[in-house]
Amino acid sequence: MSGILLQVENLTIRYRDAAEPAVRELCFQLAEGESLSLHGPSGAGKSTVAWALMGMLEAYRAIGTGRITFAGETVDLEESPRGLRRSWREIALVPQSSMSALNPVRTVEQTMLEMMEAHEGRGSRRERIRRCEALLQLVRLDAAVLHSYPHELSGGMRQRLSIALAVMYHPRLLILDEATTGLDLLVEADILGTIRKLREREGMSILMITHDRRLADAFCSRRVEIGGGHG
């Protein structure tokens, strides 16, 4: 394992309409290539931490204090309320609800091509279709899925697609926010096996946010506990 990729120091986050912090003085480190679990009950503030790492606190009407260091860049949230403003290429999120990552009125192909155009500008459609097919193969989905709408896919297939979108640009940190909640045990195991292989292949670090201790201990090398709160 290499050096420290992510360090969180005394992270405290409060929503503007709440009297008590959702997260209070959280500290942890994540090394290059490591899988770490942020574990705690529902309402403990786990997803709030993910939003802080993604630079999304303002969007959720939350304010934070403390320091976040990622890949050598340190941000003091009191001085820079927007927090880390890293690109999708460096930090990516797989949300709990796969539908929230997908446009219900766009086919899978349209969603993936629109994402590529947003990040890269216009390019060869034929080459991008090949890239889409390769990404689907990476998460064990058939190329025929490109022509489907999200509602035509099973929950497990949608979650695999969310993972494919998240790793499109080879992020250094992949955040899994209750990414297998609601899936049956066989599908969950299959998806986590895919993520483990992706981590080994891409050398990613993984932060798994979960309320399930069994899952945390089975998938991650370390577990950080987070207490009760409002987020």
C-alpha positions as CSV (number, residue, x, y, z in Angstrom):
1,M,0.0,0.0,0.0
2,S,1.3,3.4,-0.9
3,G,0.9,6.8,0.9
4,I,-2.2,8.5,2.2
5,L,-4.6,9.5,-0.5
6,L,-7.4,11.0,1.7
7,Q,-7.2,12.5,5.2
8,V,-10.2,14.0,7.0
9,E,-9.5,16.0,10.1
10,N,-12.1,17.2,12.7
11,L,-14.9,17.2,10.1
12,T,-18.0,18.8,11.6
13,I,-21.1,19.4,9.3
14,R,-24.4,21.0,10.2
15,Y,-27.5,21.5,8.0
16,R,-28.7,25.1,8.1
17,D,-32.1,24.2,9.5
18,A,-30.7,21.9,12.2
19,A,-29.6,22.7,15.7
20,E,-27.2,19.8,16.1
21,P,-24.4,18.8,13.7
22,A,-25.0,15.8,11.4
23,V,-21.3,14.9,11.7
24,R,-19.1,15.9,14.6
25,E,-15.3,16.0,14.6
26,L,-14.8,13.0,12.3
27,C,-11.2,12.0,11.6
28,F,-9.9,9.2,9.3
29,Q,-7.2,8.4,6.7
30,L,-7.5,6.3,3.5
31,A,-4.3,5.0,1.8
32,E,-3.7,4.6,-1.9
33,G,-5.3,1.3,-3.0
34,E,-7.1,0.7,0.4
35,S,-10.7,-0.3,1.0
36,L,-12.1,1.5,4.1
37,S,-15.6,1.3,5.5
38,L,-17.4,4.3,7.1
39,H,-19.9,2.4,9.2
40,G,-22.8,3.6,11.3
41,P,-26.5,3.4,11.8
42,S,-29.1,5.2,9.5
43,G,-29.1,8.9,10.3
44,A,-25.4,8.9,11.5
45,G,-24.2,11.3,8.8
46,K,-22.5,8.9,6.5
47,S,-23.9,10.2,3.2
48,T,-23.2,13.8,4.5
49,V,-19.5,12.9,4.6
50,A,-19.7,11.7,1.0
51,W,-21.3,15.0,-0.1
52,A,-18.5,16.8,1.7
53,L,-15.9,14.8,-0.2
54,M,-17.7,15.5,-3.5
55,G,-17.9,19.2,-2.8
56,M,-21.7,19.2,-2.6
57,L,-22.4,20.6,0.8
58,E,-23.8,23.9,-0.5
59,A,-26.2,22.0,-2.7
60,Y,-27.6,20.3,0.4
61,R,-27.7,23.6,2.5
62,A,-25.0,22.3,4.8
63,I,-22.0,24.0,6.3
64,G,-18.8,22.4,7.5
65,T,-15.6,22.9,9.4
66,G,-12.4,20.9,9.5
67,R,-9.8,19.9,6.9
68,I,-9.9,17.5,4.0
69,T,-6.7,16.6,2.2
70,F,-7.0,14.7,-1.1
71,A,-3.9,13.8,-3.2
72,G,-1.9,16.5,-1.6
73,E,-4.6,19.3,-1.8
74,T,-5.8,20.5,1.6
75,V,-9.0,22.4,2.0
76,D,-10.2,24.1,5.2
77,L,-14.0,24.1,5.0
78,E,-14.4,27.2,7.1
79,E,-12.2,29.1,4.7
80,S,-13.5,27.4,1.5
81,P,-17.1,26.4,2.1
82,R,-17.4,24.7,-1.3
83,G,-14.8,22.2,-0.2
84,L,-13.0,19.9,-2.6
85,R,-13.8,20.7,-6.2
86,R,-12.1,17.6,-7.8
87,S,-13.2,16.3,-11.1
88,W,-15.2,13.1,-11.7
89,R,-11.9,11.7,-13.0
90,E,-10.5,11.7,-9.5
91,I,-13.4,11.1,-7.1
92,A,-16.5,9.2,-8.2
93,L,-19.7,8.2,-6.3
94,V,-22.0,5.2,-6.7
95,P,-25.2,6.3,-4.9
96,Q,-27.6,4.1,-3.0
97,S,-30.4,4.5,-5.6
98,S,-29.1,3.5,-9.0
99,M,-32.0,5.4,-10.6
100,S,-30.6,8.7,-9.2
101,A,-27.5,8.2,-11.4
102,L,-29.6,7.5,-14.5
103,N,-31.8,9.7,-16.7
104,P,-35.2,7.8,-16.9
105,V,-36.0,9.3,-20.4
106,R,-32.6,8.5,-21.9
107,T,-31.3,5.1,-23.1
108,V,-28.1,3.8,-21.5
109,E,-26.3,4.7,-24.7
110,Q,-27.6,8.3,-24.7
111,T,-26.7,8.7,-21.0
112,M,-23.1,7.4,-21.5
113,L,-22.5,9.4,-24.7
114,E,-23.8,12.6,-23.0
115,M,-21.5,12.1,-20.1
116,M,-18.5,11.7,-22.5
117,E,-19.5,14.8,-24.4
118,A,-19.8,16.8,-21.2
119,H,-16.3,15.8,-20.1
120,E,-14.5,15.7,-23.5
121,G,-16.5,17.7,-26.0
122,R,-17.5,16.3,-29.4
123,G,-15.7,13.2,-30.7
124,S,-16.0,10.1,-32.8
125,R,-19.3,8.5,-32.1
126,R,-18.1,5.1,-33.3
127,E,-15.1,5.2,-31.0
128,R,-17.3,6.2,-28.0
129,I,-19.7,3.4,-28.7
130,R,-16.8,1.0,-28.5
131,R,-15.8,2.6,-25.2
132,C,-19.3,2.2,-23.9
133,E,-19.4,-1.5,-24.8
134,A,-16.0,-2.0,-23.1
135,L,-17.3,-0.3,-19.9
136,L,-20.3,-2.5,-19.9
137,Q,-18.2,-5.6,-20.4
138,L,-16.1,-4.5,-17.4
139,V,-19.1,-4.7,-15.1
140,R,-20.4,-7.8,-16.8
141,L,-23.3,-6.3,-18.8
142,D,-24.1,-7.2,-22.4
143,A,-23.7,-4.5,-25.1
144,A,-27.4,-4.9,-25.8
145,V,-28.1,-2.9,-22.6
146,L,-27.0,0.2,-24.5
147,H,-30.4,0.3,-26.2
148,S,-32.4,-0.1,-22.9
149,Y,-34.0,2.5,-20.7
150,P,-33.3,2.3,-16.9
151,H,-36.8,1.0,-16.0
152,E,-36.2,-1.9,-18.3
153,L,-33.3,-3.2,-16.3
154,S,-33.2,-5.1,-13.0
155,G,-31.9,-3.4,-9.8
156,G,-28.7,-5.3,-10.1
157,M,-28.2,-4.3,-13.7
158,R,-28.9,-0.7,-12.9
159,Q,-26.3,-0.8,-10.1
160,R,-23.7,-2.3,-12.4
161,L,-24.4,0.5,-14.8
162,S,-23.9,3.1,-12.1
163,I,-20.6,1.5,-11.4
164,A,-19.6,1.7,-15.1
165,L,-20.5,5.4,-15.2
166,A,-18.5,6.0,-12.0
167,V,-15.3,4.3,-13.3
168,M,-15.5,5.8,-16.8
169,Y,-12.6,8.1,-16.1
170,H,-10.5,5.9,-13.8
171,P,-11.1,7.7,-10.5
172,R,-8.5,7.5,-7.8
173,L,-11.2,7.3,-5.1
174,L,-14.5,5.4,-5.5
175,I,-17.2,6.1,-2.9
176,L,-19.9,3.5,-2.5
177,D,-22.8,5.0,-0.6
178,E,-25.0,2.0,0.5
179,A,-24.4,0.8,-3.1
180,T,-25.9,-2.6,-2.6
181,T,-28.8,-1.8,-0.3
182,G,-32.1,-3.4,-1.5
183,L,-30.3,-6.1,-3.5
184,D,-30.6,-9.8,-2.7
185,L,-27.5,-11.5,-1.2
186,L,-26.4,-13.3,-4.4
187,V,-26.6,-10.1,-6.5
188,E,-24.9,-8.1,-3.8
189,A,-22.0,-10.6,-3.6
190,D,-21.7,-10.6,-7.4
191,I,-21.5,-6.8,-7.6
192,L,-19.0,-6.5,-4.8
193,G,-16.9,-9.1,-6.5
194,T,-16.9,-7.0,-9.6
195,I,-15.9,-3.9,-7.6
196,R,-13.1,-5.8,-5.9
197,K,-11.7,-6.8,-9.3
198,L,-12.0,-3.2,-10.6
199,R,-10.1,-2.0,-7.6
200,E,-7.3,-4.4,-8.2
201,R,-7.2,-3.7,-11.9
202,E,-7.5,0.1,-11.6
203,G,-5.6,0.6,-8.3
204,M,-8.5,2.6,-6.9
205,S,-9.0,3.4,-3.2
206,I,-12.6,2.7,-2.0
207,L,-14.6,4.3,0.7
208,M,-17.6,2.1,1.5
209,I,-20.4,3.8,3.3
210,T,-22.7,1.3,5.0
211,H,-24.8,0.5,8.0
212,D,-24.1,-3.2,7.5
213,R,-21.2,-4.4,9.7
214,R,-21.1,-7.8,8.0
215,L,-20.6,-6.1,4.6
216,A,-18.0,-3.6,6.0
217,D,-15.9,-6.4,7.5
218,A,-16.1,-8.7,4.5
219,F,-15.2,-6.1,1.9
220,C,-12.9,-3.6,3.6
221,S,-9.6,-3.9,5.4
222,R,-10.5,-1.3,8.1
223,R,-13.7,0.1,9.6
224,V,-14.3,3.7,10.9
225,E,-17.3,4.1,13.1
226,I,-19.5,7.2,12.8
227,G,-22.0,8.1,15.5
228,G,-25.6,9.3,15.4
229,G,-26.7,12.5,13.8
230,H,-29.2,13.9,11.3
231,G,-27.8,13.1,7.8
